[in-house]
Amino acid sequence: MANRYWVVSLPAQTSASSIWNRLQESISKHSFDTPLYRFNTPDLRVGTLDSLLSLSDDLIKSNSFVEGVTHKIRRQIEDLEKLSGVDTNALTVDGIPVDSYLTRFSWDEAKYPTMSPLREIVDTIHVQVAKIEDDLKVRVAEYNNVRSQLNAINRKQSGSLAVRDLSNLVKPEDVVISEHLVTLLAVVPKYSQKDWLSSYETLTTYVVPRSSKKLHEDNEYALYTVTLFVRVAENFKISAREKGFQIRDFEHSTEAQESRKQDLERLMQDQETLRSSLLQWCYTSYGEVFSAWMHFCAVRVFAESILRYGLPPNFLSVVLSPSVKSEKKVRSILEGLCDSTNSSYWKSEDEAGAMAGLGGEADTYPYVSFTINIT
């Protein structure tokens, strides 16, 4: 699949069929590796020149919006599939690969009646795409909310001893809790372990001698227990903090541990359900937005061609996908198929900015041309 296509319209001085045959022959002879297709632009309702000029002012901005939403959904699909470790499936429009949909484009009269004013068609596309973008934001926010909750839990499970959940590291037999005694959990920097072991018994009175036991160690900290009288626990915490030892609040509860486990399982299930639902929605919505984008491109090439070549509509619309090394040759072929008067007019420096006002690109040519980037 090519990633970049040119949509081009050429003035048909005699007939569209004639210019098509000449273009095919020139491409075959001078740039045979450039795929070439007709872009089926219907006979749309022109309206007044003023309405066409007014519409042209908005064409590039509207195109950027629709194209942006298309790419936003595609990137979301790639992100979701990357998380699940699978390759991105081929993106389609109604079951047709997107590149084939572009190169075999056919106007959907039921969705966008050709008798509707061009402004109405463009506005319909804009509203449709804007609604899909709003839905995307809501669905992604819901999915990311669950992911954030899971990430917070995982940080507690896998972070350093200073922040992680300690319930999996402390067994009931490690803790003494009675009317007069309590076991505290101290997070000690690895380089301070000797200091801890030599000083914990003297941080306050009524510390049980030799009661400290190391339960766990990570790259930064070691987790120790210490048993002391309840009435001196607060004094001990203050003295420990002053020496750089962190006393973690902890209450061993089988019920609480089971509840946390159930919450984790529920969030993991919710995440997978939302991921699957969002991915399926993105596949469907991508097809809808891409289809809307191609219809917009058909309106754009029609409007720009009328403004460029005049009435009645008499032009040939095509899609090409030249390689980078063939671009210059293809541009030369396309220019050669335009009459010399038109060519010299549009190459004039004084008129270089005029086409930009008609929805054209920065580089101006004696024919209508804009680029579609699928990825």
VEXDREN-2710 file (C-alpha; in Angstrom, 1 decimal):
% VEXDREN-2710
k/r/px/py/pz
1/MET/0.0/0.0/0.0
2/ALA/1.3/3.4/-0.9
3/ASN/1.2/6.0/1.8
4/ARG/1.1/9.2/-0.3
5/TYR/-1.1/10.0/-3.3
6/TRP/-1.6/13.0/-5.5
7/VAL/-5.1/14.0/-6.4
8/VAL/-4.8/16.0/-9.7
9/SER/-7.3/17.5/-12.2
10/LEU/-6.3/18.5/-15.7
11/PRO/-8.2/20.7/-18.1
12/ALA/-9.9/18.6/-20.8
13/GLN/-9.6/20.9/-23.8
14/THR/-11.2/18.2/-26.0
15/SER/-12.6/15.4/-23.8
16/ALA/-11.8/13.7/-20.5
17/SER/-11.3/10.4/-22.4
18/SER/-8.7/12.0/-24.7
19/ILE/-6.7/13.6/-21.9
20/TRP/-6.9/10.3/-20.0
21/ASN/-5.5/8.3/-22.9
22/ARG/-2.6/10.8/-23.4
23/LEU/-1.8/10.7/-19.7
24/GLN/-1.8/6.9/-19.6
25/GLU/0.5/6.9/-22.6
26/SER/2.9/9.4/-21.1
27/ILE/3.1/7.7/-17.7
28/SER/3.6/4.3/-19.3
29/LYS/6.4/5.7/-21.5
30/HIS/8.2/8.0/-19.0
31/SER/7.3/6.9/-15.5
32/PHE/5.9/3.4/-15.8
33/ASP/6.4/2.7/-12.1
34/THR/3.8/5.4/-11.1
35/PRO/0.3/3.9/-10.3
36/LEU/-2.4/5.9/-12.1
37/TYR/-6.1/5.8/-11.5
38/ARG/-9.1/7.9/-12.5
39/PHE/-10.7/9.7/-9.5
40/ASN/-14.4/9.7/-10.2
41/THR/-15.7/13.1/-9.3
42/PRO/-19.4/13.5/-9.9
43/ASP/-21.2/16.5/-11.5
44/LEU/-21.8/18.5/-8.4
45/ARG/-23.9/21.6/-8.0
46/VAL/-21.7/24.7/-8.8
47/GLY/-23.9/27.4/-7.3
48/THR/-22.8/31.0/-7.6
49/LEU/-19.2/32.2/-8.1
50/ASP/-19.4/34.0/-4.8
51/SER/-20.5/30.9/-2.9
52/LEU/-17.7/28.9/-4.6
53/LEU/-15.1/31.5/-3.6
54/SER/-16.4/31.7/-0.1
55/LEU/-16.2/27.9/0.1
56/SER/-12.7/27.8/-1.2
57/ASP/-11.5/29.9/1.7
58/ASP/-12.4/27.0/4.0
59/LEU/-11.4/24.0/2.0
60/ILE/-7.8/23.7/3.3
61/LYS/-8.8/24.2/6.9
62/SER/-11.7/21.7/6.7
63/ASN/-9.4/19.2/4.9
64/SER/-6.8/19.5/7.7
65/PHE/-9.5/18.9/10.3
66/VAL/-11.0/15.8/8.6
67/GLU/-7.5/14.4/7.7
68/GLY/-6.4/15.0/11.3
69/VAL/-9.3/13.0/12.8
70/THR/-8.5/10.2/10.3
71/HIS/-4.9/10.0/11.5
72/LYS/-5.9/10.4/15.1
73/ILE/-8.1/7.3/14.9
74/ARG/-5.4/5.3/13.0
75/ARG/-2.8/6.2/15.6
76/GLN/-5.2/5.1/18.4
77/ILE/-5.7/1.7/16.6
78/GLU/-1.9/1.3/16.4
79/ASP/-1.5/2.1/20.1
80/LEU/-4.2/-0.3/21.1
81/GLU/-2.8/-3.1/19.0
82/LYS/0.7/-2.5/20.2
83/LEU/-0.4/-2.9/23.8
84/SER/-1.9/-6.3/22.9
85/GLY/1.2/-7.3/21.0
86/VAL/-0.5/-7.9/17.7
87/ASP/0.2/-6.4/14.3
88/THR/-2.2/-3.7/13.0
89/ASN/-4.9/-5.2/10.8
90/ALA/-5.5/-3.8/7.4
91/LEU/-7.7/-0.7/7.7
92/THR/-10.8/-0.9/5.5
93/VAL/-13.9/1.1/4.4
94/ASP/-16.9/-1.2/4.2
95/GLY/-14.5/-4.1/3.9
96/ILE/-12.4/-2.5/1.2
97/PRO/-8.7/-1.6/1.9
98/VAL/-8.3/2.1/2.3
99/ASP/-5.9/2.5/-0.7
100/SER/-8.3/0.5/-2.9
101/TYR/-11.2/2.7/-1.7
102/LEU/-9.3/5.8/-2.8
103/THR/-8.1/4.5/-6.1
104/ARG/-11.6/3.1/-6.9
105/PHE/-13.5/5.9/-5.3
106/SER/-17.3/6.1/-6.0
107/TRP/-19.5/8.9/-4.8
108/ASP/-22.2/7.8/-2.3
109/GLU/-25.3/9.5/-3.5
110/ALA/-27.4/8.3/-0.6
111/LYS/-25.1/9.9/2.0
112/TYR/-24.3/13.1/0.0
113/PRO/-26.9/14.0/-2.6
114/THR/-25.1/15.6/-5.6
115/MET/-27.9/18.1/-5.9
116/SER/-27.1/19.6/-2.5
117/PRO/-25.1/22.8/-2.4
118/LEU/-21.4/22.3/-2.0
119/ARG/-21.4/24.2/1.3
120/GLU/-24.1/21.8/2.6
121/ILE/-22.1/18.8/1.6
122/VAL/-18.9/20.1/3.3
123/ASP/-20.8/21.1/6.4
124/THR/-22.4/17.7/6.6
125/ILE/-19.0/16.0/6.4
126/HIS/-17.6/18.4/9.0
127/VAL/-20.5/17.7/11.5
128/GLN/-20.2/14.0/10.9
129/VAL/-16.5/13.9/11.6
130/ALA/-16.7/16.3/14.5
131/LYS/-19.2/14.0/16.2
132/ILE/-16.9/11.0/15.7
133/GLU/-14.0/13.0/17.1
134/ASP/-16.1/13.8/20.2
135/ASP/-17.1/10.2/20.7
136/LEU/-13.4/9.2/20.3
137/LYS/-12.4/11.6/23.1
138/VAL/-15.1/10.3/25.5
139/ARG/-14.2/6.6/24.8
140/VAL/-10.4/7.2/25.0
141/ALA/-10.9/9.1/28.3
142/GLU/-12.9/6.2/29.8
143/TYR/-10.3/3.7/28.7
144/ASN/-7.4/5.8/29.9
145/ASN/-9.1/6.3/33.3
146/VAL/-9.1/2.6/33.9
147/ARG/-5.5/2.3/32.6
148/SER/-4.4/5.0/35.0
149/GLN/-6.0/3.2/37.9
150/LEU/-4.3/0.0/36.9
151/ASN/-1.0/1.8/36.5
152/ALA/-1.3/3.3/39.9
153/ILE/-1.9/-0.2/41.4
154/ASN/1.0/-1.6/39.4
155/ARG/3.3/1.1/40.7
156/LYS/2.3/0.2/44.2
157/GLN/3.1/-3.4/43.4
158/SER/6.4/-2.9/41.6
159/GLY/7.7/0.4/42.8
160/SER/10.3/1.0/45.4
161/LEU/9.7/0.0/49.1
162/ALA/9.1/3.7/49.8
163/VAL/5.8/3.7/47.9
164/ARG/4.8/0.1/47.0
165/ASP/2.0/-1.9/48.6
166/LEU/3.6/-4.0/51.4
167/SER/0.8/-6.5/51.9
168/ASN/2.4/-9.2/49.7
169/LEU/5.8/-8.8/51.6
170/VAL/4.5/-9.1/55.2
171/LYS/3.2/-12.3/56.6
172/PRO/1.0/-12.5/59.7
173/GLU/3.8/-14.1/61.7
174/ASP/6.1/-11.1/61.0
175/VAL/3.8/-8.8/62.9
176/VAL/3.2/-8.6/66.7
177/ILE/0.0/-6.8/67.7
178/SER/-1.2/-6.9/71.3
179/GLU/-2.6/-4.6/73.9
180/HIS/0.9/-3.3/74.8
181/LEU/3.1/-4.3/71.8
182/VAL/3.1/-3.2/68.2
183/THR/5.4/-4.0/65.2
184/LEU/6.4/-1.2/62.9
185/LEU/7.8/-1.5/59.4
186/ALA/10.9/0.6/58.6
187/VAL/12.1/1.4/55.1
188/VAL/15.8/1.8/55.4
189/PRO/18.1/3.1/52.6
190/LYS/20.4/0.2/51.6
191/TYR/23.5/2.1/52.5
192/SER/22.1/2.8/56.0
193/GLN/21.4/-0.7/57.0
194/LYS/24.3/-1.0/59.4
195/ASP/23.3/2.3/61.0
196/TRP/19.7/1.0/61.4
197/LEU/20.8/-2.2/63.1
198/SER/23.1/-0.4/65.5
199/SER/20.7/2.3/66.5
200/TYR/17.1/1.1/66.3
201/GLU/17.0/-0.2/69.9
202/THR/18.0/3.3/71.2
203/LEU/15.8/5.5/69.1
204/THR/13.4/5.5/72.0
205/THR/12.7/3.6/75.2
206/TYR/10.9/0.3/75.4
207/VAL/12.1/-1.1/72.1
208/VAL/12.2/-5.0/72.2
209/PRO/15.9/-5.9/71.9
210/ARG/16.9/-7.8/68.7
211/SER/13.4/-7.6/67.4
212/SER/14.3/-6.1/64.0
213/LYS/14.1/-8.5/61.1
214/LYS/14.7/-7.8/57.4
215/LEU/11.8/-8.9/55.2
216/HIS/12.7/-7.6/51.7
217/GLU/15.2/-5.6/49.8
218/ASP/15.1/-3.8/46.4
219/ASN/17.6/-1.6/44.5
220/GLU/17.2/1.3/46.9
221/TYR/15.8/0.2/50.2
222/ALA/15.5/-2.6/52.7
223/LEU/12.3/-3.4/54.7
224/TYR/12.8/-4.1/58.4
225/THR/10.4/-4.9/61.2
226/VAL/10.8/-3.5/64.8
227/THR/8.7/-4.4/67.8
228/LEU/8.1/-1.9/70.7
229/PHE/5.6/-0.8/73.2
230/VAL/2.5/0.9/71.8
231/ARG/2.9/4.0/74.0
232/VAL/6.3/4.9/72.5
233/ALA/5.4/4.3/68.8
234/GLU/5.0/7.9/67.9
235/ASN/8.3/8.9/69.6
236/PHE/10.0/6.1/67.7
237/LYS/8.6/7.3/64.4
238/ILE/9.9/10.9/65.0
239/SER/13.3/9.7/65.9
240/ALA/13.5/7.3/62.9
241/ARG/12.6/10.1/60.5
242/GLU/15.3/12.3/61.9
243/LYS/17.8/9.6/61.1
244/GLY/16.5/9.1/57.6
245/PHE/14.4/6.0/58.2
246/GLN/10.8/5.9/56.9
247/ILE/8.2/4.2/59.0
248/ARG/5.4/2.9/56.7
249/ASP/1.9/2.7/58.0
250/PHE/0.7/-0.9/57.7
251/GLU/-2.2/-2.9/58.9
252/HIS/-2.3/-6.6/58.0
253/SER/-5.8/-7.6/56.9
254/THR/-6.7/-10.7/55.0
255/GLU/-10.0/-9.1/54.0
256/ALA/-8.3/-6.0/52.7
257/GLN/-5.8/-8.0/50.8
258/GLU/-8.5/-10.1/49.2
259/SER/-10.4/-6.9/48.3
260/ARG/-7.4/-5.4/46.6
261/LYS/-6.9/-8.5/44.6
262/GLN/-10.5/-8.5/43.5
263/ASP/-10.2/-4.8/42.6
264/LEU/-7.1/-5.5/40.5
265/GLU/-8.8/-8.4/38.7
266/ARG/-11.9/-6.3/38.0
267/LEU/-9.8/-3.4/36.6
268/MET/-7.8/-5.8/34.4
269/GLN/-11.1/-7.2/33.0
270/ASP/-12.5/-3.7/32.6
271/GLN/-9.4/-2.6/30.7
272/GLU/-9.5/-5.5/28.3
273/THR/-13.2/-5.0/27.7
274/LEU/-12.8/-1.3/27.0
275/ARG/-9.7/-1.9/24.9
276/SER/-11.6/-4.4/22.7
277/SER/-14.6/-2.2/22.5
278/LEU/-12.6/0.9/21.7
279/LEU/-10.6/-1.0/19.0
280/GLN/-13.7/-2.3/17.3
281/TRP/-15.2/1.2/17.4
282/CYS/-12.0/2.7/16.0
283/TYR/-12.0/0.3/13.1
284/THR/-15.6/1.1/12.2
285/SER/-15.2/4.9/12.7
286/TYR/-11.9/5.0/10.7
287/GLY/-13.8/3.6/7.7
288/GLU/-16.6/6.2/8.2
289/VAL/-14.1/9.1/8.5
290/PHE/-11.9/8.0/5.7
291/SER/-14.9/7.7/3.4
292/ALA/-16.0/11.2/4.5
293/TRP/-12.5/12.5/3.8
294/MET/-12.5/11.1/0.2
295/HIS/-15.9/12.7/-0.4
296/PHE/-14.5/15.9/0.8
297/CYS/-11.5/15.5/-1.5
298/ALA/-13.9/15.0/-4.4
299/VAL/-15.7/18.3/-3.5
300/ARG/-12.3/20.0/-3.2
301/VAL/-11.0/18.9/-6.5
302/PHE/-14.4/19.8/-8.1
303/ALA/-14.5/23.3/-6.6
304/GLU/-10.8/24.1/-7.3
305/SER/-11.2/22.8/-10.9
306/ILE/-14.2/25.1/-11.5
307/LEU/-12.3/28.1/-10.1
308/ARG/-9.2/27.2/-12.1
309/TYR/-10.7/26.2/-15.5
310/GLY/-14.1/27.9/-15.5
311/LEU/-17.5/26.7/-16.6
312/PRO/-18.9/24.4/-17.8
313/PRO/-17.0/21.7/-15.8
314/ASN/-14.6/20.0/-18.2
315/PHE/-11.7/18.4/-16.5
316/LEU/-10.1/15.0/-15.8
317/SER/-9.5/14.0/-12.1
318/VAL/-6.9/11.3/-11.4
319/VAL/-5.0/9.8/-8.5
320/LEU/-1.3/9.1/-8.8
321/SER/1.3/7.7/-6.4
322/PRO/4.8/8.5/-7.8
323/SER/7.9/7.4/-6.0
324/VAL/10.1/10.3/-4.7
325/LYS/12.6/9.8/-7.6
326/SER/9.7/10.0/-10.1
327/GLU/8.0/13.1/-8.8
328/LYS/9.8/15.6/-11.0
329/LYS/9.2/13.6/-14.1
330/VAL/5.5/13.1/-13.3
331/ARG/5.1/16.9/-12.7
332/SER/6.7/17.5/-16.1
333/ILE/4.3/15.1/-17.7
334/LEU/1.3/16.7/-16.1
335/GLU/2.4/20.2/-17.0
336/GLY/2.9/19.1/-20.6
337/LEU/-0.7/18.1/-20.8
338/CYS/-1.9/21.7/-19.9
339/ASP/-2.1/24.3/-22.7
340/SER/0.8/26.7/-22.8
341/THR/-1.3/29.8/-22.0
342/ASN/-2.6/28.3/-18.8
343/SER/0.8/27.0/-17.9
344/SER/2.6/30.3/-18.2
345/TYR/-0.2/32.1/-16.3
346/TRP/0.0/29.8/-13.2
347/LYS/3.8/29.9/-13.2
348/SER/3.8/33.7/-12.9
349/GLU/5.3/34.8/-9.7
350/ASP/2.6/37.5/-9.3
351/GLU/0.0/34.8/-9.3
352/ALA/1.9/32.4/-7.1
353/GLY/-0.1/33.4/-4.0
354/ALA/-3.4/33.4/-5.8
355/MET/-3.8/29.7/-5.9
356/ALA/-3.3/29.5/-2.1
357/GLY/-6.4/31.7/-1.8
358/LEU/-8.3/29.1/-3.9
359/GLY/-7.5/26.2/-1.6
360/GLY/-4.3/25.2/-3.4
361/GLU/-0.9/24.1/-2.0
362/ALA/2.2/26.2/-1.5
363/ASP/3.7/25.0/-4.8
364/THR/1.5/26.0/-7.6
365/TYR/1.1/24.2/-10.9
366/PRO/-0.9/24.9/-14.1
367/TYR/-3.3/22.2/-12.9
368/VAL/-5.1/21.4/-9.6
369/SER/-3.0/19.3/-7.3
370/PHE/-3.1/18.3/-3.6
371/THR/-1.6/15.5/-1.6
372/ILE/-3.3/12.8/0.4
373/ASN/-1.2/11.1/3.1
374/ILE/-2.9/7.9/4.2
375/THR/-0.5/7.3/7.1
END
